[in-house]
Amino acid sequence: MTVVDLGFARLMRELRQGQGLSFRRLAKIVHYSHTYLWDIETGIKQPTPHVAEALDRGLNANGRLTRLIAVEAQALGTVDSSSLAAANSDSALRSADVQAADRAPRMSATRSPDGSASQWAQAASLLYDIFVRNRPPLTRLCVERYSRRLRRETGASPFHMEATMQGRTPHAECYAISRQPAPSDIAGLLSLAPGEQVICRENRYYADGEPIQLGHTYIPLKIAKSSALFHKTNLGPGGLFERLEDLGYRVARIREQVTTRFPTRQEALALKTPPYVPVILVLHTATDDNGSPFEVTRFIMRSDLMTVQYEMPLGD
């Protein structure tokens, strides 16, 4: 159980205002969303020890904020004091991030012979409380994000559009473009022959400076050819779908399949996922007016920082 002194919010406000920092500027420094920081300062939400440490560093508070938070040992049950100390230390948390993907699939909330929950399960529960429950999610707006009208009006890509609509500061980067044989599932979705060549664009997405999503976009080589899709990491206003439309491929229909699993080691490192936090997989396929698929993207999202929202008309 985390106990927060009533003076925490007041001291945080004094420090932030004294340094002339807006919530958005502070969010970039401590790598938490500005909406979450506003909730803490106004008392709507309580800070975790990890957040307090980040604010101490960001506001040069010399530990004053951290000292206003206490974690009661009984919240850990049979987990000993060394486990608690490790959970509250930066080095241990960073190490846990790196090892999350290797451990998560094998660890389970099994019970020991005496009937008590295992120490690992209880430690996982503590880490989940610290990292997950108090973090505001970014919602994937699966209808609005593909609006052609909004894309033309704003010049923004779908991710930038939905993040901005929710008061978040978006950033996306394409860090690799390659030509490769289509993976078997991607080939099937794109109606390609086995081994047929595609262009793969690998992207990372951030909200308020925090990595929340990965995306691997596959486009048939016969479509991308020598276009910007193959040669440019920055696709300009409107992003991917605007460049596809320039080539004559206008999105008429989107199909998305949603599943979950634990992240791979590489995904956990890229997304900085805490231990035991799964990822949401969205396998997205775009088709034209004739029903022909021309683009597939595999999105990998942190389940603690993102939600998926669908809206659809009902048939008879």
Steps between C-alpha positions, in 0.01 A plus 500: 500500500632846408442782750536856368541806722236767440775753435628318189271676250566840659878456489488372142301809395741736677802338338348488153373858505819625663696369200249635250416156363172418328356151538599422140860611557524302824353195323786506249754515782362216715347291214148481639197648325401856586145386578629250756720767662203738515293229672777455760542871570125552536463198728287294263762224492774398741862477387694177521850485649648474152312812383611687812864416425460619141344827619778545756755481221301710255424775753839487675322432828787307664272218615241723668212351301614141544513548878128583494417147377521175695433143387373283784673163518183304571383576148757246380379209712782241502735708283795598719644848549774443243235444234335829593830685487569354157157598377558860605851536353560639153764244414278207590210641301716551193629145534144373535406680177778325310411155638120540477449315174717203600330455835138587426399196294645262759385668819156420637309578815552148637458419865761353728433183703383702799232670286656848490557681172853479366737789564527565128124533462480747787796701369327509161186633666701779663669592173165499324363744758802727457511504124157424363193595697578870531600556137245668269463307172503638148196371313540367148199661330448241233239699306614862521870422445442401135281794404615629160334835564686553828826386344463758224396777742777440754777351288554256787550125491240281678714462814582871523135586448360275772770589751450874445122460535563353847729781613820297463825597329568242225826404336571223252820388335575257219829340599531237226379434144581169337414280203422143601288193421156542653447300823249223440210663685566836334519338156160344560342829602650682198401218259865452405679183389727341764832682512381795293690821583360777721627825642503500883496832685578466873366778722497600865230720650520722808245693705635777723848361439413148615521198262156342476478323164700328227385455142629288211335605173515270197432625146541287184815590310298541180313786673783671687759462222725809501252725683550691826359196680826317426750783528379755756456462875298824518199466272380858542146635559238230540760229545475151354140511376547830319803359315310183412216713367754690288578163339130433434428281804220656699381328818140386471487244778706406805505159669674456836559186705579552869689252720726514806822333613812574699764705319817351359826611656562744214148645525527537878825693463360728229176571689660502847220276626491423874506132602183297442337763276373342175475673164197550277547385141292660226541344156370768267417456129399779259304426181387711206157543340537163325577320825866450406745524792804727455638568850532298820636627832571301813459735797648400837365712785566521874182380667558721806524819292254439216141389449317410179159649423274387214172648388288336233148514358274204575352295221157338490 
